[in-house]
Amino acid sequence: MSKKKKQEAELTLKNSINENIFQQLKNKKEELEKEEAVKKEEERVKKAEEKRIREKNKSFEELLNESNMNWKNYKE
């Protein structure tokens, strides 16, 4: 009888340790996913800011070359 109780105690201790480790791993995974999401958002904001700065600093020639209008139609 005591052997059975000892085995049950070992099983519950083993299960609780595994559950503890599992929960820690799950928490760590969630933490890493949040960090990844923050990094992606920061990268997106950084790229948007760089694009805005590039657009702001374009020369007239660059803007003209990117234009969809056919400027030859207006040339006399």
VENJOCOR-V512110 format. One record per pair of residues at least 4 apart in sequence whose ideal C-beta (glycine too) atoms are under 8 Angstrom apart, sorted by sequence separation. I is the first residue (numbers start at 1). GAP is how many residues later the second one is. D is the distance in whole Angstrom. If there is no record, write none. Layout:
i=I gap=GAP d=D
i=I gap=GAP d=D
This chain:
i=1 gap=4 d=7
i=2 gap=4 d=6
i=3 gap=4 d=6
i=4 gap=4 d=6
i=5 gap=4 d=6
i=6 gap=4 d=6
i=7 gap=4 d=6
i=8 gap=4 d=6
i=9 gap=4 d=6
i=10 gap=4 d=6
i=11 gap=4 d=6
i=12 gap=4 d=6
i=13 gap=4 d=6
i=14 gap=4 d=6
i=15 gap=4 d=6
i=16 gap=4 d=6
i=17 gap=4 d=6
i=18 gap=4 d=6
i=19 gap=4 d=6
i=20 gap=4 d=6
i=21 gap=4 d=6
i=22 gap=4 d=6
i=23 gap=4 d=6
i=24 gap=4 d=6
i=25 gap=4 d=6
i=26 gap=4 d=7
i=27 gap=4 d=6
i=28 gap=4 d=6
i=29 gap=4 d=6
i=30 gap=4 d=6
i=31 gap=4 d=6
i=32 gap=4 d=6
i=33 gap=4 d=6
i=34 gap=4 d=6
i=35 gap=4 d=6
i=36 gap=4 d=6
i=37 gap=4 d=6
i=38 gap=4 d=6
i=39 gap=4 d=6
i=40 gap=4 d=6
i=41 gap=4 d=6
i=42 gap=4 d=6
i=43 gap=4 d=6
i=44 gap=4 d=6
i=45 gap=4 d=6
i=46 gap=4 d=6
i=47 gap=4 d=6
i=48 gap=4 d=6
i=49 gap=4 d=6
i=50 gap=4 d=6
i=51 gap=4 d=6
i=52 gap=4 d=6
i=53 gap=4 d=6
i=54 gap=4 d=7
i=58 gap=4 d=4
i=59 gap=4 d=7
i=60 gap=4 d=6
i=61 gap=4 d=6
i=62 gap=4 d=6
i=63 gap=4 d=7
i=67 gap=4 d=7
i=69 gap=4 d=8
i=71 gap=4 d=7
i=58 gap=5 d=5
i=64 gap=7 d=7
i=58 gap=8 d=8
